[in-house]
Amino acid sequence: MFALSSLALAAAAAAILPAGPARAAFPERPITIVVPYPVGGATDTLARSIGQRISEAMKQSVVVENRTGGSGLIGMSVVAHAPADGYTILFGCTTDSAIFKAASKVPPSVNLRDDFAAVAGVALAPHILVVPSKSAPQNVQQLLDLLKREPGKHNFASIGIGTLSHLEGELLMLTTGVQITHVPYRGGSQALMDLISGNSSLMFLSAPAAVPHMKSGAVRVLAVAGDHRLPMLPEVPTITEAGVKNFSAENLFGFYAPKGTPPAIVDALSKAIDAALQRPDLKSLLESQGLEVQYTSPEVFTERTVKNFANFDAIVKKANITLD
């Protein structure tokens, strides 16, 4: 009887005591987006454009912080070791992390597949295949015919060893059987100038970098290295449409949070990103920069991240590429 009375008293006391502080709705303070690339670059511009709309959707300030160096590892490490509370997230290129992990002899300290929670995929940035305007091929099939007639005579330029533009050239050889020599450059400007002058036979690069030279007549665009045509180049076929099979080089961008971030917070961030990408002004801006806007949920983005890593791991191994 005493025990029952004690329980009753305890229940009554609990009913009249003031409740503990309610958990504030997320977000209650500014969110930081870490970009592991320099200020003013394409990825930084993309992060700031999306961040502004996320701020409007969540009615909270969003700060973009550039933490560069170490092939993106410094910025990724900052986020990977931040509190898993949703207030520090990463905007980055899944493909860069996948290639770096696959090609490094010593595994990198962090990577986007294993050390983060996928929040949302936002866009694909497919490269395009270009040749000098003075070269004979008018389409991909004519280019392949030329390369097969003259094996070992031609080369392809890239913006560096282990970059996407390098792997795309290697993938072209793997999928078509052509033999071309890789010539890496320290960045895209010099590579493109040498291509225009005829020192290189072909190159894969971003659409915004190539389109001005296409309009000036310096280069010819033969194909989009993606699954869909680009809105800014609707007349240019995909490389699959042009006859190259099994060419998969998805250049994927999105947001990641520290591993262990509560699913409810990941979901709140993802919904705000989705709302931002629905804005017609943002979509038009991204498409004008050669991007294919493509929101994907945390679950789907996780699957695409895993697939992206597996795809580039296979390419790196077949092409025997190492960064060290």
N, C-alpha and C positions, 0 to 999 in steps of 0.2 A: 504493500500500500504506500509505503514511504517512497519507493522507487517510482511508482506511477505519479505520485504528487510532485516529485522532483522534475520528472519529465514535463509534466503539465506546466509547472512554473517556468521551466527553461523555455518552452515553446511560447508562453505568454510574454516573457521578457524579450525574446527574439522579435516578436511581433511589434513591440513598442519601441525597440531601439532603432535609432536612425540607420538607414542603409549605408553601406560603404560607398565610396565615390564611384559613379558610373563611368565606364570606359568611354573616352571621347571617341567620336566618330572619326575615321581616317579620311583625309589627312587633317591634322590639327596644327601643323606647322609646315614650312616650305619643304619641297622635295628637290633633291639634287640629282641631276642627270649627269653622270660622268661619261665623257667622250674620250677614248684613248687615242685620239688623233688631234693634229694641230688646229688652232683657231683659223677659220676661213676656208678650210677644206670642204669637200663635198659632204663628208659625213657630219662634220660640225654644223654646216648650214642646215642639213636635214634634221639633225637633233634639235636645233634651235627653233626651226619652223614648227615641228611637231610639239615641242615643249611648250610653246606659246599657247597652242590650242588645248593641250592637256591642262594647263593652268586655268584656262577659261572653263573647261568642262568640270574641273574639280573645285573651282573657286578657291584656289590656293596658289601661292607663288611657286614657280618652278625655276630653279637656278641651273644653268649649264656650266659645268666645270671641266676644263680640258686637262687631262693628266696623261701626257705623252711619254713615249720612250719604250725601249725594250720590245719593239714589234707589237705594241699594244698591251704588253704584260703589266706595265706599271698601273695603267688605268683599271685593268681587270682585277689586279690584286687589291687595289683600293676598295672596290665594290665587294669583292669576294670576302674581305675581312671586315666589312662594315656590319653594324647591327642588322639583323634580319627583320627589320620593321617596316620596310617599304619606303623609307625616307632617303635612301641612297640607292639609285638604280643605274644600270649601264645601258648605253646605246652603242651598239657595235655591229661589226660585220661577222656573221657566223662563219662565212667562208674563209676569211683571213685566219681565224682561230683554228679552223679545221686543217688548213694547209700547214700552218706553223707546227701544229702538234704532229701531223703525219711526217713532216720532212725533217724534224729536229732529231738529232742523235740522242740528245739528252732531253727527256720529256719536260715541257714547260711547266712552271710551278702551278699555273692555273689554266683552265680552258673552259670554253662556254658550254660544253656538253656535260662535264662532270662536276663543275664547281658552282653552278648557278641554277636558279629556278627560272625557266622560260616564262616571260610575261606576255609578250605579244610580238608576232611577226608583223612588219609594217610594209615592206617593199622588197622587190627584186630589182637589181640594177644590172641587167644583162649587158655584156660587152657586145661589140659589133666587130665583124671581120672586114678589114679594109686592105686595099692594095693601092699602089701608086696609080694615078690617073693615066700615066704614060705606059703602063703595062698592058699587055694584050687581053687578059681575061676580062670578060664582061659579066661573068657569073661564076658561082662556085664550081660547077662542073667543068667549065673551061680552065679554071685555076687548077683543079685536081688533075686534069688531063695534062697540063703543062708540067706540073710537078712530077708526074709519073713518067713523062717522056724524058725528063732531065733530072734523074735522081741524084741528090747530093750537090746539085748546082745552086740551089736556092736556099735562102735563110728566112727566119722569121724573127722580128724584133719583139722584145718584151720590156716591161719597166723594172725588171730585176729577177734574179733567181728565186724561185719559190713563190712568185706572185701569181695571181689568177691569170694574167696575160701569158705567163710562161706555161702554166699547166694547160691552158686552152690550146696552145701550139702543140704540146706533147699529146694531148687528147686527139687532135686532128690527125696526127701520125698514127696513133693507136687505132683509130676507127676507120681510117681510109687506106693505110699502108704506104702513104707517101713518105719520102725521106727528105727532111729539111733540117738545116742547122740552126740551133738556137743562138741568138746574139742578145745577151742581156745588157740593159742600160741602167743607169742610176736615175730613174725617173722617166716620165712619159714624154716630156718636151723634146729631148734629144733623140729619143727613139722615133718619134713621129717625124721629126725633121729629116732624119736619115731615110725613113721610109719614103717620104715625099721626093727626096733626091734620087731615089732608086737604089740605094745601098741595101735595102731590105725588100723582100718580095711580098711580105704580108705581115699583118699585125692584128691582134685582138686588143681592143681598148674601149673605154667608156664612150657612150654616144655623145655626151656634151663636149668631150675633147675632140672628137672627130668631125662633128657636123659642120663647124665653121670652115674646116678645110675641104669638106665635101662641097659646100656651097661656093667656095672659091675655085673649085675645079682641081684641087691639088690631089685629092684621093677619091677613090671609088669605093662605095660601100656595097659589099656583096651579100651579107647575111647578118641576122641577129643571132647571137649565141645563147638563145633562150627558147622557151616553149611557146612564146607568143610574140607577135609583131609589136613594135613600139608605137605608141600613139604619135610620137614626133617623127616617125619614119614609117608610115603605114604601107608604103609601097615596097619596102624591103622585106624579103621573105626570111623566115627563120632558117637556121642551118639545117633543120630536119626537112623543112619544105624544099630546101635546095638539094636534098638528096643524101645528106650525111646522117647515117643512122647511129643510134646509141651515143649521141653527143650530149652529155649532161654535165653542165658546169654552172649550177644555180648559184648566183651571187646574192646571198640572203642577208637582209638587215632586220634588226629588231631590238627589243628591250629585254633585259635580264635583271633579276634581283638576286641578292645573296641566297645561297642555298638555305632552306629552312624557313624562308619567309612564309608566314601563315597564308593558307590558300585564300582566305577571305580578302586579305590585302592584295594579293596577286590578282584576284578577280576584279577588285575595285580599280586597280591601275589599268588592267587590260580593257575594261569597259570604257574608261576615260580615253584611252588610246584609240579604241574603235570609234568613239564619238568624234575625236579629233580628225580621224581619217575620212569621216563622212562629210566633212566640210568641203564644199565645191571649190573654194578658193585654195585650200591646201592641196587637194587632189590635182588641180590644174597646175599648181606650182611644181609639184613633184613630177608630174608627167612631162613638164617642160624641161626637166633636168634629166630626162632619159630613164625615169624610174617607172616601174609597174607597181602601182599601189595595190597591196594585197594584205589585208588584215587577217591574221590567224590567231585563234584562241590559245591560251596557255598549253592545252593538251595537244593541239595540232602543231603548234610551234615547237614543242618538245620533240615530237615525232620527226618534224622536218630537220631539226638540229641534229638528231641522231643519224638520220639518213644522209645529211650533208657531210658529216664527219666520215661516215662509211664510204661515201662516193669518192671523196678526195684522198682518203687513205689508200683506196685501191689504185687511183691514178698515180699517186706519188710512188707507190711500190712498183707498179708496172714500168714507169718511166725512170725508176732508180734515181730519184731526186733527193738530195740532202742539202741542208742549210749550213752544216758545220764543216 
